[in-house]
């Protein structure tokens, strides 16, 4: 049985809830769940500066709508995953209530309290389900490392909006998910697994992103299992093979949407 600490961006994260429960069911010992506080002025100012109006849309979907944000579709959403797997938890605190898994709230995942928790827990691995960039003190106290699921094919697409950028550049064979270990860079750590995704069932980029969510849950859990069974090896990235992308301008995103529609209609 491997010891795991989970990093979470929010007590209401459906992604955190699904990954935590599926890891627990597969025999992983969840030592602690570290959660960033939602209502932190510094966090809000940083994210509104970075994301602008998109932050409001993100908050509305992930905090207020949650499962109600997903309507019927011909592909699996995270809402469907929770129904299929019989996951009924509504917040991260339910793991403490039902299984006595400690839940630690912090302003920042690099807080001294987080590092103390890692030193006390001595996890074999940390599973990252969101929450911001990590510093050396966190990385070096995370057992084999911090495992992340990136919604893009590494090393080609690092950073933000990489689904949109791959479509915009018409690299339809480079749309997918990468499980990798985090390091000091942006999506530059060792790769564990890459899963390519076909976009043809999705009408638009929003639907495609919805399709990614349950796949990321399953892939993260399966990658953890395979890694500790020796079926997955760490593959170093060549930094020259890709580049970091940033938030896409709405006009460019509209062009990407049109390019996607043409592919789906073929």
C-alpha positions as CSV (number, residue, x, y, z in Angstrom):
1,X,0.0,0.0,0.0
2,X,1.5,3.3,-1.1
3,X,1.0,6.5,0.9
4,X,-0.4,9.5,-1.0
5,X,-1.0,13.2,-0.2
6,X,-3.5,15.0,-2.4
7,X,-3.2,18.7,-3.3
8,X,-6.5,20.4,-4.2
9,X,-7.4,23.9,-5.4
10,X,-10.8,23.9,-3.7
11,X,-12.9,21.9,-1.2
12,X,-15.6,21.7,-3.9
13,X,-13.4,20.4,-6.7
14,X,-15.1,17.4,-8.4
15,X,-11.8,16.5,-9.9
16,X,-10.2,16.2,-6.4
17,X,-13.1,14.2,-5.1
18,X,-13.0,11.7,-8.0
19,X,-9.3,11.2,-8.0
20,X,-9.1,10.8,-4.2
21,X,-11.9,8.3,-4.0
22,X,-10.7,6.2,-7.0
23,X,-7.2,6.2,-5.5
24,X,-8.6,5.1,-2.1
25,X,-10.6,2.3,-3.7
26,X,-7.5,1.1,-5.5
27,X,-5.7,0.5,-2.3
28,X,-3.7,3.8,-1.9
29,X,-3.4,5.1,1.7
30,X,-4.5,8.8,1.6
31,X,-2.4,10.4,4.3
32,X,-3.8,13.9,3.9
33,X,-5.6,16.2,1.6
34,X,-4.2,19.7,1.4
35,X,-6.7,22.3,0.1
36,X,-6.2,25.9,-0.9
37,X,-8.7,28.3,0.8
38,X,-11.2,29.6,-1.7
39,X,-11.7,33.1,-0.2
40,X,-8.2,34.4,-0.2
41,X,-7.7,38.1,-1.3
42,X,-4.2,37.5,-2.6
43,X,-5.3,34.4,-4.6
44,X,-8.3,36.3,-6.1
45,X,-6.2,39.3,-7.2
46,X,-3.6,37.0,-8.8
47,X,-6.1,34.9,-10.6
48,X,-8.3,37.9,-11.8
49,X,-5.1,39.5,-13.1
50,X,-4.1,36.3,-14.9
51,X,-7.6,35.1,-16.1
52,X,-9.7,38.3,-16.2
53,X,-13.4,37.7,-16.9
54,X,-12.7,34.0,-17.4
55,X,-12.2,33.7,-13.6
56,X,-15.8,34.6,-13.1
57,X,-17.0,32.0,-15.5
58,X,-14.7,29.4,-13.9
59,X,-16.1,30.3,-10.4
60,X,-19.7,30.1,-11.6
61,X,-19.1,26.7,-13.2
62,X,-16.9,25.0,-10.6
63,X,-18.3,26.5,-7.3
64,X,-21.9,27.4,-8.0
65,X,-23.2,25.2,-10.9
66,X,-20.9,22.2,-10.3
67,X,-22.7,19.0,-11.6
68,X,-25.5,21.2,-13.0
69,X,-23.0,22.7,-15.5
70,X,-23.1,19.4,-17.5
71,X,-26.0,18.7,-19.8
72,X,-26.7,15.4,-21.7
73,X,-24.0,14.6,-24.2
74,X,-22.7,11.7,-26.3
75,X,-19.5,11.5,-24.3
76,X,-18.7,10.9,-20.7
77,X,-18.5,14.0,-18.4
78,X,-17.2,14.1,-14.8
79,X,-20.9,14.1,-13.7
80,X,-21.3,10.8,-15.5
81,X,-18.1,9.4,-14.0
82,X,-19.4,10.1,-10.5
83,X,-22.7,8.4,-11.3
84,X,-21.0,5.4,-12.9
85,X,-18.5,5.0,-10.1
86,X,-21.1,5.7,-7.4
87,X,-19.2,8.7,-5.9
88,X,-21.6,10.8,-3.9
89,X,-19.3,13.1,-1.9
90,X,-20.0,16.8,-2.3
91,X,-16.9,18.2,-0.8
92,X,-13.4,17.2,0.2
93,X,-14.3,17.4,3.9
94,X,-16.4,14.3,3.5
95,X,-13.2,12.2,3.3
96,X,-12.4,13.4,6.8
97,X,-15.9,12.7,8.1
98,X,-16.2,9.2,6.5
99,X,-12.6,7.9,6.5
100,X,-10.8,10.1,9.0
101,X,-8.4,11.4,6.3
102,X,-6.9,14.7,7.6
103,X,-7.8,17.8,5.6
104,X,-5.5,20.7,5.9
105,X,-6.5,24.2,4.6
106,X,-3.9,26.6,3.5
107,X,-3.5,30.0,1.9
108,X,-0.9,28.6,-0.5
109,X,0.4,25.1,-1.3
110,X,3.9,26.4,-0.4
111,X,3.0,27.3,3.1
112,X,5.2,26.1,6.0
113,X,2.3,24.1,7.3
114,X,2.1,22.2,4.1
115,X,5.8,21.4,4.2
116,X,5.4,20.2,7.8
117,X,2.5,18.0,6.8
118,X,4.6,16.4,4.0
119,X,7.5,15.8,6.4
120,X,5.2,14.2,9.0
121,X,3.2,12.1,6.3
122,X,6.3,11.0,4.4
123,X,4.2,10.2,1.3
124,X,5.5,7.9,-1.5
125,X,4.0,10.4,-3.9
126,X,1.9,13.6,-4.0
127,X,-1.0,13.8,-6.4
128,X,-1.7,17.3,-7.7
129,X,-5.3,18.1,-8.7
130,X,-4.7,21.9,-8.9
131,X,-3.7,24.8,-6.7
132,X,-0.9,26.7,-8.3
133,X,2.9,26.5,-8.8
134,X,5.0,24.6,-6.3
135,X,8.4,25.6,-4.9
136,X,11.5,23.4,-4.2
137,X,10.7,22.8,-0.5
138,X,7.4,21.2,-1.5
139,X,8.8,19.2,-4.4
140,X,11.7,17.7,-2.4
141,X,9.4,16.6,0.4
142,X,7.0,14.8,-1.8
143,X,8.5,11.3,-2.0
144,X,9.0,10.2,-5.6
145,X,7.5,13.6,-6.6
146,X,4.3,15.5,-7.4
147,X,2.3,13.9,-10.2
148,X,0.1,16.2,-12.4
149,X,-2.3,15.6,-15.2
150,X,-1.8,18.2,-17.9
151,X,-4.5,18.9,-20.5
152,X,-2.1,18.9,-23.4
153,X,0.5,16.7,-25.2
154,X,3.9,17.3,-23.8
155,X,6.5,18.5,-24.6
156,X,4.9,20.2,-27.5
157,X,2.2,22.1,-25.6
158,X,3.1,23.5,-22.2
159,X,1.2,26.2,-20.3
160,X,-2.3,27.6,-20.8
161,X,-5.1,27.0,-23.3
162,X,-3.1,24.2,-24.9
163,X,-6.2,22.5,-26.2
164,X,-7.1,25.7,-28.1
165,X,-3.5,26.3,-29.3
166,X,-3.2,22.8,-30.7
167,X,-6.5,23.2,-32.6
168,X,-5.5,26.7,-33.8
169,X,-2.2,25.3,-35.2
170,X,-4.1,22.4,-36.7
171,X,-2.0,19.9,-34.8
172,X,-5.0,17.6,-34.3
173,X,-2.7,14.7,-33.5
174,X,-1.3,16.6,-30.6
175,X,-4.6,17.0,-28.6
176,X,-4.6,14.9,-25.4
177,X,-3.5,14.5,-21.8
178,X,-0.1,14.0,-20.3
179,X,0.6,12.7,-16.8
180,X,4.0,14.0,-15.6
181,X,6.0,14.9,-12.5
182,X,6.2,18.5,-11.6
183,X,9.4,20.4,-11.4
184,X,10.5,24.1,-11.2
185,X,9.4,24.8,-14.7
186,X,5.9,25.0,-16.3
187,X,5.0,21.5,-17.5
188,X,8.6,20.6,-18.0
189,X,8.9,17.6,-15.6
190,X,9.4,13.9,-16.4
191,X,6.6,12.3,-18.5
192,X,4.8,9.2,-17.3
193,X,2.0,8.7,-19.8
194,X,0.4,10.4,-22.8
195,X,-3.1,9.8,-24.0
196,X,-4.2,11.2,-27.4
197,X,-7.9,12.3,-27.7
198,X,-10.1,12.3,-30.7
199,X,-12.2,15.6,-31.0
200,X,-14.8,14.3,-33.4
201,X,-17.6,13.7,-30.9
202,X,-17.4,17.2,-29.5
203,X,-19.3,20.2,-31.0
204,X,-17.0,22.9,-29.6
205,X,-14.1,23.5,-27.3
206,X,-16.2,23.7,-24.2
207,X,-17.5,20.2,-24.9
208,X,-14.0,19.0,-25.6
209,X,-12.8,20.4,-22.2
210,X,-15.8,18.6,-20.5
211,X,-14.7,15.4,-22.2
212,X,-11.2,15.8,-20.9
213,X,-12.2,16.0,-17.2
214,X,-13.3,12.3,-16.5
215,X,-10.4,11.1,-18.7
216,X,-8.0,13.0,-16.6
217,X,-9.4,11.4,-13.4
218,X,-9.1,7.9,-14.8
219,X,-5.7,8.5,-16.3
220,X,-4.2,10.0,-13.1
221,X,-5.3,7.0,-11.1
222,X,-4.2,4.4,-13.6
223,X,-0.9,6.2,-14.0
224,X,-0.3,6.0,-10.3
225,X,-1.1,2.3,-10.3
226,X,1.1,1.5,-13.3
227,X,4.0,3.6,-11.9
228,X,4.2,1.8,-8.6
229,X,3.8,-1.6,-10.4
230,X,6.8,-0.7,-12.5
231,X,4.8,-0.5,-15.8
232,X,5.5,3.2,-16.3
233,X,9.0,4.8,-16.5
234,X,9.9,8.5,-16.1
235,X,10.9,10.0,-19.5
236,X,12.8,13.2,-19.4
237,X,11.6,16.1,-21.6
238,X,13.8,17.8,-24.1
239,X,13.0,21.5,-23.5
240,X,13.8,22.3,-27.1
241,X,11.0,20.0,-28.3
242,X,8.2,22.3,-27.2
243,X,7.3,25.8,-25.9
244,X,5.1,27.5,-23.3
245,X,1.8,28.9,-24.4
246,X,-0.2,31.6,-22.7
247,X,-3.9,32.6,-22.5
248,X,-5.4,32.7,-26.0
249,X,-7.1,36.0,-27.1
250,X,-10.9,35.6,-27.7
251,X,-10.5,36.4,-31.4
252,X,-8.0,33.6,-31.8
253,X,-10.2,31.3,-29.8
254,X,-13.0,32.0,-32.2
255,X,-10.7,31.0,-35.1
256,X,-9.8,27.8,-33.3
257,X,-13.5,27.1,-32.8
258,X,-14.2,27.4,-36.5
259,X,-11.2,25.2,-37.3
260,X,-12.5,22.5,-34.9
261,X,-16.0,22.7,-36.5
262,X,-14.6,22.0,-39.9
263,X,-12.8,18.9,-38.6
264,X,-15.8,17.6,-36.8
265,X,-18.0,18.0,-39.9
266,X,-15.6,16.1,-42.2
